[in-house]
Amino acid sequence: MCLQLWSIDEESGIKVGFIGARDNRNGILYMKMCTETSSDSQGVERPTKSAITSLLDIADACRARKLTIGLGVEHAGSADLLCSLLYLGFQVVPTRKSPLTNCALLLDLNIGWPAHDIFSSTDGHGTCTSDCSTSAEDQDHVLPAMSDLSGGDGD
C-alpha cells in the first residue's frame, strides 16, 4: 500500500512530507522524508513537526508495529531534527535492511502493537484478567502519633 503525507506552512509555502509504503505482512511502515522549499529554508521547523506528528498518528491508525523513516542528506545533516527524532524513541539502523532508496540515514521506531488482537491474552483465550489484585481490605493498623514520626528527640 503506497502512502503520501504532506504538511504545508501557508505563510512560507514550505512543504514537508513523507512518501512510502506499508508492509502489511510484517506491520512495518516505510516512509522517506521529502521537502519542497523556496530558495531560503527558514521556517521549515513547523511543517516538519506537523508532518512527523501526522506520520505517528497514521502509524498508530495502521497499527504498524514499526515505523522506519528514511532521511536524505539534506535532512540527515540537521542536528535539531535528529535529536528530536532520537528523543521520540527512534533508533539509527543500517541502511541495507530497508527497501527505501537514496537515504543517508534510516531510523526505526518500534511501536510495539501486538501481533494479535490487543485484548487477547498471551495464551489466546482473551480472558482479560491479570494477576493484580484490586481489593481493599480494612486492616486495624494504628498509625503512630505525629510526634513519633519527627525522628527528633523532642528538642
N, C-alpha and C positions, 0 to 999 in steps of 0.2 A: 504494500500500500504506500503510495507516494504522498508526501505531505509538504506543505509550504506555509510558512508563517511570516508575516511582516508587521513591524511596528514602525509608525511614521511620526516624526516630530513635525507638526504642522507649521511651527514658527520657522524652523530652519530648512525643512524639506528633506531632512536626513531619514533614510530608511535603513532599518536593521532587521535582519530576518534569519530564518533557518530553513534550509531545504534538505529534505532527506526522505527516509523511508522507515517503515516499521517491519520488523521481522516477527511475524505472528507466532511462528513456531517456538522461538526462544524468548519471546517477550522483550525484545530489545528495540529501542527507538534510536536510530542513527540520524543525526542532524548536523549539517555543516553550516557554520555561521557565515552570513553574507551581509555586505553593506553597500548601499548606494548613497554616496555623499557628494556634496558640492566640492569646490576647489579647496575650501578650508574645512577641516574635520572637527571644528568646535561644535559642541552641543550634541555629541554622539552618545553621551552617558545616559540621558533619559530614555531614548528609544531602545538602547541596549538593555537597560534594566527591565523595561516593559516587555521586550521580546523574550528575555530569559524567564521572566515570571510567567508569561503566557505558555512558554515551552514546558515549564514544570507543571502547569495546570493540564496541558494536553497529555503529558506523560502519565499524570495521575488518572485522567479520564480514560486513557487507553489501557490502564492497568499494566503499564510496562514495568518489568522487573529491573530493567537497567536502561539508562539514558547515556548514549555516547555522543559527545559533541566534538566536532572537528573544527579546528581553528586554522585559518590560513596564516601566512607570515605576518600580514598586517595586523591581525588580532593577537597572535601568539607573542608579539613584542610588547603588548600592553600590560605592564605590571599591575595596574589597578584592576583590570579585567580578570587577570589570572588569580590575583589574591582574593577577589570576590568569589570566583568560582570554587577555589580551594576552600574558602570559608564555608560555602554552602555544602561541602562534602564531596566535591568532585575529586578524582584522583587521576594523575597522569598515567597513561597506559601506552604500550608500544604501538606504533602505527601499523605494523604488519598484520595485526589481528582485526582489521576493520575494512569494511567494503567502501568506506569514504576515501575519495581520492584527492590528491593535491592538498593534503593537510600537513601543516608544520607540527601540529600538536593535537593529540587526542586526549580527551578527558572523559572518564566514566563516573556515573553516579549510580550506585546500587540503591534502588528504591525499596526493594525487598517485598514486593507483593508476593504472597504465597502462590504456588503453582495451582492450587485448587481453590475452591470457594473459601473466602475469608472466614466464614462462620463455621467451617467444619473443623473438627479436632484433628490431631495428628494421626489418630487411628482410623479416620474416615467415617466415624459414626455420628459426628455432628452433635455431641451431647451438650456442648456449650457450658460445660462445667469446669471448675478448676479446683485445685487443692486449697484454695484460700477460704478462710472462714470469715463470715460477716456477722457472727453472733456477738452480742454484747451482754455478758452476764454480770449481774451485780455481785460484787465481792465486798466483804467487810474489811476493807483496808482503811486503817486510820492514818490520816496524814499528820506528820509532825507539826508542831506549832511553828509559826513563822520565826520565832526567836531561835529555834533549834536549827533552822536552815541557814542562818547567817554564817555559821562556821567560826564566828568570833568567840571570844571568851567573855563577852558582855561588857567590855570597856566602853 
